[in-house]
Amino acid sequence: MLITLMTHLINPLGYIVPILLAVAFLTLVERKVLGYMQLRKNPNVVGPYNLLQPIVDGVKLFIKELVRLSTSFPFLFLAAPILAPTLAMMLRAPMPKSYPVIDLNLGMLFILALSSLAAYSILGSGWAPNWKYALIGTLRAVAQTISYEISLGLVLLSMIIFSGGYTLRTFNVARESIWLLTSAWPLAAMCNISTLAETNWALFDLTEGGSELVSGLNVEYAGGLFALPFLAEYAIILLMNTHPAVLFLGSSLIPNVPELMVITLMTKAAPLSILFSWVRASYPRFRCDQLMHLAWKDFLPFTLALVLWYIALPIALTGLPPQL
């Protein structure tokens, strides 16, 4: 009984703790990249090479007092920020690993379904304070998330048609000696840009555009509840940068060598995560109308055309199936 209880406690911790550590040190990498690119000081005080800065930041946020408006909805005020990191942790389950947490036959559909629920976390966080400016900023963020989720879903649909399967493991065995990036680079470019918008990252960070706009979902939160949506944001950034590594950058599964598999996958995903910080330091923020124009008038027609192209290509090459 004791061994079973310890197993049920250790297995979730072995799944959650590496994600939390990766998220914590991604914040440090981002701040250092921004400091180097903007020729200013980056974190360099806490610990050797400032490696303890993420721990200090987390302790500072979670020991702060939780302040709640008297007019807010108490349950929703607590539940909505907690939902965001919960979804981020669950999204890691179908990722290709040597010993997956969940070996799903429809892993891509599972990821799309859970990622779409993130809009409810954003909406709930802005609705809960019962304050009009938080709600207005949140509606702007939800509109952005839903708009780019459509384009991202069509990109994934094109890749599913291309590879012939719904699981991320299928993508690892769908190619032999060439990356799909070489033949599907327009999809890779749109996937990367849509990921920037889906994760509310600069230059699409209208959710936290506090210098020009009302910040939105986090404007009335403090302490740990303020940190949870950002924790989820960085966790989803790591996840969304692992997807292109699987979809477009070749196989990451090395038979019978799980350690090399993890190293290979992370080696491909890490430069994509650093690219996010590079973009943040290099480009100004989009306006709302520019952001929606890009989603609905540029990406949507192009992705629909590519879906039809990938459907028609096998028929054009092999001929129509015989009539039944």
C-alpha positions in Angstrom: 0.0 0.0 0.0 2.8 2.4 0.9 4.7 1.7 -2.3 1.5 2.2 -4.4 0.8 5.5 -2.6 4.4 6.7 -3.2 4.2 5.7 -6.8 1.0 7.8 -7.2 2.8 10.8 -5.6 6.1 10.5 -7.4 4.9 9.9 -10.9 2.9 13.2 -11.1 5.9 15.1 -9.6 8.3 13.5 -12.1 6.0 14.9 -14.8 5.3 18.3 -13.4 8.6 19.4 -11.8 10.7 19.2 -15.1 8.1 21.4 -16.8 8.2 24.0 -14.0 12.0 24.1 -14.0 12.1 24.5 -17.8 9.6 27.4 -17.5 11.5 29.0 -14.7 14.8 29.0 -16.6 13.1 30.1 -19.9 12.3 33.3 -18.1 15.9 33.8 -17.3 17.1 33.0 -20.8 14.5 35.5 -22.2 15.7 38.3 -19.9 19.3 37.6 -20.8 18.7 37.6 -24.5 16.7 40.8 -24.3 19.5 42.4 -22.2 22.2 41.4 -24.7 20.2 42.5 -27.7 19.2 45.9 -26.3 22.8 46.5 -24.9 21.6 46.9 -21.3 22.1 45.1 -18.0 20.5 41.7 -17.7 19.9 39.8 -14.4 23.4 39.2 -12.9 23.1 39.4 -9.1 21.3 36.4 -7.6 23.6 33.3 -7.4 26.4 32.2 -9.8 25.6 33.4 -13.3 22.3 34.6 -11.8 20.9 31.0 -11.9 18.9 31.6 -8.7 16.9 34.5 -10.2 13.9 32.4 -11.3 13.6 30.9 -7.8 13.7 34.3 -6.2 11.1 35.6 -8.6 8.8 32.7 -7.9 9.1 33.0 -4.1 8.6 36.8 -4.2 5.3 36.4 -6.3 3.8 33.5 -4.3 4.4 35.0 -0.8 2.7 38.3 -1.8 -0.7 39.1 -0.4 -3.7 38.0 -2.6 -5.9 41.0 -3.1 -9.5 40.6 -4.4 -12.0 43.2 -5.3 -15.1 43.1 -3.1 -17.3 43.1 -6.2 -15.6 40.2 -7.9 -16.9 36.6 -8.3 -14.9 34.7 -5.7 -15.0 31.2 -7.3 -14.2 32.3 -10.8 -11.5 34.7 -9.5 -9.6 31.7 -8.1 -10.5 29.1 -10.6 -9.7 30.9 -13.9 -6.0 31.5 -13.2 -5.6 28.0 -11.9 -7.1 26.6 -15.1 -4.4 28.1 -17.3 -1.4 26.1 -15.9 -3.5 23.0 -15.5 -4.2 23.0 -19.3 -0.5 23.7 -20.0 0.5 20.7 -18.0 -2.1 18.4 -19.7 -1.0 19.5 -23.1 2.4 17.9 -22.5 0.8 14.4 -22.2 0.7 13.3 -25.9 4.2 14.6 -26.7 6.4 11.8 -28.1 8.5 10.3 -25.4 10.1 7.0 -24.6 7.5 6.4 -21.9 4.5 8.7 -22.7 2.1 9.7 -20.0 -0.8 9.1 -22.3 -0.3 7.2 -25.6 -3.2 8.8 -27.5 -4.3 7.7 -31.0 -5.7 11.2 -31.6 -3.0 13.2 -30.0 -3.2 16.1 -32.3 -7.0 16.5 -31.8 -6.4 16.3 -28.0 -3.9 19.2 -28.2 -6.2 21.3 -30.4 -9.1 20.7 -28.0 -7.2 21.6 -24.8 -5.5 24.6 -26.4 -8.9 25.9 -27.4 -9.9 25.8 -23.7 -7.3 28.4 -23.0 -9.7 31.0 -24.3 -12.0 30.2 -21.4 -9.2 30.7 -18.9 -8.5 34.1 -20.4 -12.2 35.1 -20.5 -12.8 33.9 -17.0 -9.8 35.8 -15.6 -11.1 39.0 -17.2 -14.7 38.4 -16.2 -14.1 37.5 -12.6 -13.0 41.0 -11.3 -16.4 42.3 -12.5 -14.7 45.5 -13.8 -15.3 46.9 -17.3 -11.7 47.7 -18.3 -10.5 44.2 -17.4 -13.3 42.7 -19.5 -12.6 44.9 -22.5 -8.9 44.0 -22.5 -9.8 40.3 -22.1 -12.3 40.3 -25.0 -9.5 41.7 -27.2 -7.2 38.9 -26.1 -9.9 36.2 -26.7 -10.6 37.5 -30.2 -6.9 37.3 -31.0 -6.6 33.8 -29.6 -9.6 32.4 -31.5 -8.6 34.1 -34.7 -5.1 32.6 -34.9 -6.3 29.3 -33.5 -8.2 28.8 -36.8 -5.1 29.3 -38.9 -3.0 27.1 -36.6 -5.6 24.4 -36.8 -5.6 24.5 -40.6 -1.8 24.3 -40.6 -2.0 21.2 -38.4 -4.7 19.7 -40.7 -2.5 20.2 -43.7 0.3 18.3 -41.9 -2.1 15.6 -40.8 -3.1 15.1 -44.4 0.6 15.2 -45.4 1.7 12.6 -42.9 -1.5 10.4 -42.8 -1.9 10.3 -39.0 -3.2 12.1 -35.9 -0.5 11.2 -33.4 2.8 13.0 -32.9 4.6 9.7 -33.2 3.2 9.3 -36.7 5.1 12.5 -37.7 8.3 11.0 -36.5 8.0 8.0 -38.8 6.3 9.7 -41.7 9.6 10.9 -43.3 12.8 9.0 -44.0 15.8 11.3 -44.9 14.3 14.7 -45.4 12.7 17.3 -43.1 9.1 18.4 -44.0 10.4 21.9 -43.6 11.9 21.7 -47.0 8.6 21.0 -48.8 6.2 22.7 -46.4 8.1 25.8 -45.4 5.1 28.2 -46.0 3.2 26.1 -43.4 6.2 26.3 -41.0 6.4 30.1 -41.3 2.6 30.5 -40.7 2.8 28.0 -37.8 5.6 30.0 -36.1 3.8 33.3 -36.5 0.4 31.8 -35.4 2.2 30.4 -32.4 3.4 33.9 -31.5 -0.1 35.1 -31.6 -1.6 32.1 -29.9 0.7 32.4 -26.9 0.1 36.2 -26.7 3.8 36.9 -27.3 5.4 40.0 -28.7 4.7 41.3 -31.3 1.2 40.0 -30.7 1.0 40.6 -27.0 -2.1 42.7 -26.9 -3.2 40.8 -23.8 -0.4 42.4 -21.8 -0.1 45.7 -23.8 -0.1 47.7 -20.7 1.9 50.6 -22.0 -0.7 51.4 -24.7 -3.8 49.6 -23.6 -5.6 48.2 -20.6 -3.7 45.1 -19.7 -6.7 42.9 -19.6 -6.9 39.6 -17.7 -4.2 40.2 -15.1 -4.9 43.8 -14.3 -6.7 43.0 -11.0 -4.6 40.1 -9.9 -1.7 40.1 -7.5 0.8 37.6 -6.0 0.5 33.9 -7.0 -2.7 34.4 -9.0 -0.9 37.0 -11.1 2.0 34.6 -11.7 -0.1 31.6 -12.7 -1.2 32.9 -16.2 2.4 33.8 -17.0 3.5 30.4 -15.8 1.1 28.9 -18.2 2.2 31.2 -21.0 5.8 30.2 -20.8 4.8 26.5 -20.5 2.7 26.7 -23.7 5.6 28.5 -25.4 7.8 25.5 -24.7 5.1 23.2 -25.9 4.3 25.1 -29.1 8.0 25.3 -30.0 8.3 21.5 -29.5 5.5 20.9 -32.0 7.3 22.5 -35.0 10.4 20.4 -34.0 8.3 17.3 -34.4 6.2 18.4 -37.4 8.8 20.1 -39.6 12.3 19.2 -38.3 12.4 15.5 -38.8 12.2 12.5 -36.5 13.2 12.9 -32.8 12.7 9.3 -31.7 15.9 7.3 -31.5 15.0 3.6 -31.0 16.0 2.1 -27.6 17.9 5.3 -26.6 15.4 7.5 -24.7 18.1 9.9 -23.5 19.3 10.7 -27.0 15.7 11.1 -28.1 15.1 13.8 -25.4 18.3 15.6 -26.2 17.5 15.6 -30.0 14.0 17.0 -29.5 15.2 19.7 -27.0 18.1 20.7 -29.3 15.6 21.4 -32.0 13.1 23.2 -29.8 15.5 25.4 -27.8 16.5 27.6 -30.8 12.8 28.2 -31.6 12.2 29.3 -28.0 15.2 31.7 -28.2 13.8 33.0 -31.5 10.7 34.1 -29.6 12.9 36.4 -27.4 14.7 37.6 -30.5 11.4 38.6 -32.1 10.3 40.3 -28.9 13.5 42.4 -28.8 13.4 43.3 -32.5 9.9 44.3 -33.6 7.2 46.7 -32.3 3.7 45.6 -31.3 1.0 45.2 -33.9 -2.2 47.3 -33.8 -5.5 45.4 -33.3 -6.7 46.0 -36.8 -3.3 44.9 -38.3 -3.4 41.7 -36.2 -6.9 40.8 -37.3 -6.2 41.6 -40.9 -3.2 39.3 -40.9 -5.3 36.5 -39.4 -8.5 36.7 -41.5 -7.4 38.2 -44.8 -3.9 36.7 -45.2 -3.5 33.5 -43.2 -7.0 32.1 -43.5 -7.3 32.1 -47.3 -3.7 30.9 -47.7 -4.1 28.0 -45.3 -7.4 27.0 -46.8 -5.8 26.9 -50.2 -2.9 24.8 -48.9 -5.4 22.3 -47.3 -7.1 21.9 -50.6 -3.8 21.5 -52.4 -2.6 18.7 -50.1 -6.0 17.0 -50.5 -5.9 17.3 -54.3 -2.2 16.4 -54.7 -2.5 12.6 -54.1 -5.5 12.4 -56.4 -3.7 14.3 -59.1 -0.6 12.0 -58.8 -2.4 8.6 -58.5 -5.7 9.3 -60.3 -9.2 9.1 -59.0 -10.3 6.0 -57.1 -12.4 3.5 -59.0 -16.1 4.0 -58.8 -17.9 1.7 -56.4 
